[in-house]
Amino acid sequence: MCLLQQLELITPFQLYFNPELIFRRFQVWRLITNFLFFGPLGFSFFFNMIFLYRYCRMLEEGSFRGRTADFVFMFLFGGFLMTLFGLFASLFFLGQAFTIMLVYVWSRRNPYIRMNFFGLLNFQAPFLPWVLMGFSLLLGNSIIIDLLGIAVGHIYYFLEDVFPNQPGGKKLLLTPGFLHSPIPTGPCQE
């Protein structure tokens, strides 16, 4: 999306989250494109891409290994909650919140990993989303989007990892069966 915008093939106005355009003009692509746009090329864009790739990969290879359907369900659950909160908070692009959600879930599932931020700050992994939010604040960005990512990440983590292990708790987030359905990979049959 960033490349298309840099080439002036699209504008952010065609991508942003706008409930009126989605529900009244049926521009449903905005439900997805607002997660895919991270702004113009620059430090913030590359920072988001690195964190999105790194923590998405570590979650997929770590706690979601062999559980692709559950991984996809986390994406859908997080995207749904962010969209719902976005309706009330007038947020236009949710990609950074999605990245922070992934970082939050990874950091809570790996609480004993020591982190180092630009060689200046040492801390345990659960503090990483808060460090990123502070860094975002130093860059002059609004922290509302980071707080949304942290909140949605915490809701997912609590419902998936904490509440089921409490006395009387049970698993509330059940991956829908259609996500478990195998996709045929064999040759076409005539």
Secondary structure, 3 states (H helix, E strand, C coil): CHHHHHCCCCCHHHCCCCHHHHHHCCCCCHHHHHHHCCCCCCHHHHHHHHHHHHHHHHHHHCCCCCCHHHHHHHHHHHHHHHHHHHHHHCCCCCHHHHHHHHHHHHHHHCCCCEEEECCCEEEEHHHHHHHHHHHHHHCCCCCHHHHHHHHHHHHHHHHHHHHHHCCCCCCCCCCCHHHHCCCCCCCCCC
